[in-house]
């Protein structure tokens, strides 16, 4: 029993929940916008520029013109009172250029070394252009694991808050020299969406080498039509076949993933061309059809639910129609039990984040799991065969919920729980996963497995 309690406590602490049932205190809880001022005309804007925009593939040189025009755009936005954050790719590409490499190497250690070389020079250019415009900038290097750790997540938010309050323009990049996982996934689109979520941004601009999203790849299909507005990510039908470039590592699919994260957190996202950074100010001024605009969901995620979007996804759970309806209910969301899971993908451990997908494989939510992938597969087998209770099979006492509703975030917006409507619910009292299920949930779980 002592070992059971220890395992349960460790899982709760890893999710940022103290033993008493309340989240650990990680510092100030005031909203970033409350700290910076409540003027609705002064917005927080995140601009992401990719390697394909910063590095000329043919000449193997840095496109200084793009950096200069981007900094001028930042100057314009700052003069209007907006707060701006740049998420800049390009460290590995610039490193290749500085060392005279014709192609980007595939070996991880070489990429990390090139990132160390390139990041120094990339920031030097940003600093020079910003200084010429009387702007101050700061370097912020992050990894997904930084944001997955609850304490580091809140500390990072506090740092961004103070930088913006000082009038500084944070320039963010992956800490590529240590971010093993990020170099494997290879995109800053997701990072920019998570930064936008972290700082409660109003806008996220993904500046790339295409002007907008299309129904098909316009390079291959002359009948491809531009998509200027997206109100429902689940209903989107667009071409995502474009891959990373010679120097970049992202593609259109990663931008749509970023869109799901940003819009779920209440941020408007725009995909636009990097050849004209001035588009950002024009979009903010109300001009239409200058890229693809992704509108935020009606009920944006807050607090703990917003943070869950920053936890790296380690696997996928496919759900049947009944389970999808239950966990996504706008009236009273349910926790996810094994009986509703049709397929388990990936290798994950307790308190890792997983994607919840519908029967078509479309991601609609994310959550922190109470069990490992192997345990979930066993629970699913037991639920299907209706053999025996959970705790007897696993040999220790744990909650039956695979994902508890208190640690489940819908990418289509959610409402109904009291703490979701609070201004800053992350420090409100919450139960550990499964703790508030009660006798009714226990009975349902055991009925499904008996």
Order of alpha helices (4+ residues) and beta strands (2+ residues): alpha-alpha-beta-alpha-beta-beta-alpha-beta-alpha-alpha-beta-alpha-alpha-beta-alpha-alpha-beta-beta-beta-beta-alpha-beta-alpha-beta-alpha-beta-alpha-beta-beta-beta-alpha-alpha-beta-alpha
